[in-house]
Amino acid sequence: MQRRDYLVALGQLGLCAALPAWAATPADTPWFPLDSRVPGGVARLSLGPSSFRPQVTTSEGIPVLVVGDMIEWTALVGIPLSAKLGVHTVTVHSDDGTQSVDYAVRDKRYTEQQLKVSPKTVDLSPQDLARHERERAHQQTIMALFSSPAPQTGDLQMRQPCPGRRSSSFGLRRVFNGQPRNPHSGMDIAAATGTPIVAPLPGKVVDVGDYFFNGGTVWLDHGGGLLTMYCHLSSVQCQVGDTLRTGQAFCKVGATGRVTGPHLHWGVMLNRSMVDPALFLAE
């Protein structure tokens, strides 16, 4: 039975006065990111009803974001760009015990981009390589965060963090000075240095740093393993521990780190996997 039919039936029985707050007012259809089961996409898996929020983990044991309520729970699984094609499995613990849910990852062809940057940001000196390794280890601890509470379905539709042309750069196979590197794991938004950047969802500042490749960087934690990252910043107007509301400005566009010009590199992470931010935008 659909949510609306369920609530109407309860109302006809005269039970609405005894319902909990979430059921007393009929809700609009929940908003979810686009279901795109490709490397760098999101698999939206229906889990059905349960009296408590199911716990879902990937085959690697990484916890997965689950949203909804006791009538219908949904798992949102981030698919890494490195994911192999074919069937993948998550493990679900709910009222019905433990079960496996499969989903298939299909192919997506990402294009290649040739870029010219400063040679020292491609062929690293021993000192720069050591710095990068330290920074990567630190950021791995940020990426592993899985905090409570999880976001509500109404808090999943993100707003664009700053004005500007959105590129389709996510997943690009990038070649720096003729040398292949990892695919581009975020969205680039063209904007002038100093353009304010706002929070796309309510979130908490969990990391502020100046990193070798990313330059000025801020990470926001939105709960349940959903994080967002902002790179190449010219300045930061927040600190670790700050709580931001949707639309609140907290940093500015810049050209720090490994860049060819000023822009915002915006990343969205689910269960430690960078996914396409466009899936979380209304258009």
N, C-alpha and C positions, 0 to 999 in steps of 0.2 A: 504494500500500500504506500502511495506517495505521501510525503510530509503534509501537503495541504489537505488531502483527503482524510488523513489521520486526525488532524486538528479539527476539521469540520465535524467528523464523527463524534469526537469527544465533546464538542460544543453542543451538539444535538442531544447528547445524553445528560446535559446539565452539569458536566464535570469541570467546566473551565475554572470555576471559583477555587477548585482544589488543586489546579495545575501549578507546577513550579513556574518561575518567572520566564524561563526560556520558551515554554509552550503556551503561555497565556496570550501572547500576541503573535498572530501568524506572521512568519518571516518571508521576505522575498527569497527567490532562488539564490542560494549561496554563490559567491563568485570564486572561481578557481583559476589558476594559471592554465594556459592551453595545454592539453594533453598531447605531447609530442614525443613519441617513443623512439628517439634517435640519439646518438651520442651528443651530449650537451643539452639534452631535452629533459622533460619531466613526465614520468608515468603517473597518471592519476588512477588509483586503484580503489574500487568500492569494497568496503569491508563489511557492510551491512550493519544491523543493530547490535548493541552491546550495552549493558548497564554501566560499564566503565570504559574509559578510553583504552582501546587496544594498544599493546606495545608491539611495534614492528621493527625488525632489523633486517639489514641486507645480508647477503651470503657471507660478507666479511665481518659481520657482527656490528655494523655501524647503525645506530638508532635512526629511525625515519620519522619525519614530521607526520602526525596524525591530527586531523581537524574534524569538527562536526559535533554531534551530540548523540545521545543514546538511541535515537531513531536511525541515524545513518552516519557512520564514520567513513572517512576517506583518507587514504595514505597518499602522500605526495613524495615520490621517489626521484631524487636527482640522479641523472644518468651521466657519468663522467664522459668527457670527450674520448677517453681511452677505452671505453666499453667495447667489448667484442659483440659482434652481431649474433643474434639468436636469442634463445630463451634464457631469462634470468629469473631468480626466485627470491622472494622475501619471506620471512617467518613471522607469523601473526599469533600473538597471545591474546585471547579474548574470552568472553563467556563460554564459547564453544570449545575451549581448550586451545591447543596449539595446532596450527595448520600452515601449509605452504601455499603461497599465491604466486603464480607465474605471470610473466609479461614478456613480450618479444621486442627486442631492439632491432630496428631496421636501419638500413644504410642511409646516409646523407652525405652528399658530395660537397665539401667545403672548398672554396677556391684558394689560390695561392697568391701571396703578396710579396713583392720584392721591396726592401727598404734599405736606405742608406743612413747609417747613424755613426756616431763617433766610434772609431776602432777600439778604444779602450773599454767600451761597453759591450763588446763582442768577444774580443780576446782579452780575458781578464788577467790582470797581474796577480801574483800570489797573494798580495795584501787584499785586493778587491775580491778575489775568490773566497778567501777566508771570511771576509765581511759578509758576503752573500750567503755563505753556509750558515753563519750565526743567525742572520736575519731569517733565513728559511726555517731553521729549527724553531725560532720564536714564533713565527707566523703559523707553523703547524699546530702549536698549542691553541692559537686563536681559532683556527679552522675546526678544531675538535670540540668546540663549545656546544653544549646541548642544554639550554636553560629552560626554566619554567617561569611563567606559564607559556604555553604554546599560543601562537596567534589564533584569533578567531577567523572564520571564513570571510567575514566582512572586512578583515584587515589584511587581505592578501593582494588586493588590487593596488599596485604601486603607481605613484605618480613619477613623471620624469624628473630626475634630480636637478636639472638645470635646463634653461632654454638652449636651443641649438639643433643643428641637423644631426639626427641619429644615424650612425653608419650601420651597415650590415656586416660589421667586422668580426662578430663572434664566430669562432671556429676557423678563422683564416689560418692557413698553413703559412707561417711567416718565415721569410728568408732575410736575415740581416747581413748585409755586406757579403752576400753569396753563400752564407752558412745557414742551413735549416735549423730552426728552433721549435719549441713547443707551440701548438696552436694558440691563437689569441683567445683568451678565456673571459673576455668581457665585452661590453659595448662602448665604443668611442662616441662621445658627443662633442661636436665642434663648438667651441665657445672661446671668447677672449679671456685672457688672463685677468683675474679679479672678479669674474662672474660668480655670484653667490650660488652655492649648492645647498639644496634642502633635503631633509629626510623624506624618503619615499613612503615610509610607514613609521608608526611609533617604534622606537628602538632605544637601546642603551649603547653608549660609546664604550667599546671594550679594548680598543687599541688605537694609539696615535703614534706615528713614527715617521722617520725620514730614511727611506730604504734605497739601496743602490739602484735597483732597476725601477721600482715604483715611485721613487721620489717621496714627496709628502703624501702620507697615507692615513686614512681613517677607516676603521672597521666598526660597523653597527651590528648589534645582536638583536634580532626580532623574536627570538624564542623558538624552541623546538628544532634547533639545527638550521634555522633560516638566518643567514647573515648577508650583509652587503658590504662592499669594499669600494673605496674612492681613492684614486691614485693621481699622481703628478700635480698635487695641490701647490698653490702658491702661498697659502696661509690657512691656518686652522683656528676656529673660534670655539673650541670645545676641549674637554679633557676627559680622560678615562673616568667612568662612573656617571657622567652626565646622562640624563634621560631626555630624549627628544620626542616631540610630537610631530605628526605628519605635517610637512610644509615648513618646519623650522630650519632656518639657515644655520649651518655649523662649519662651513669651510668654503674655500674659493678655488676656482679653476686656475691651473698653472701649467708649467712646462718643465717640471723637475723630474729627475730620473732619466730613463732611456726613452726619449721622445724625439719626434721630428718637428713638433710645434705644440702650442697650447691646446689642450683639450681635457675633457674628463674621461678617464678610464673607469667605467662603472661595472663592478662584478656582483653577481648574485650567487650565493652558495647554498646548496641543500645537501644534507647528510654528507658533508665534506667534499662535495662535487660542484665545480663551477658549471652553472647552467646559463642558458641564453636569457638575459634580462628581458628581452622583448616578449617572452611568454607571460610575464607578470604585468605588462602594460595593457591598458584597455584598447589601445589602437596602435 
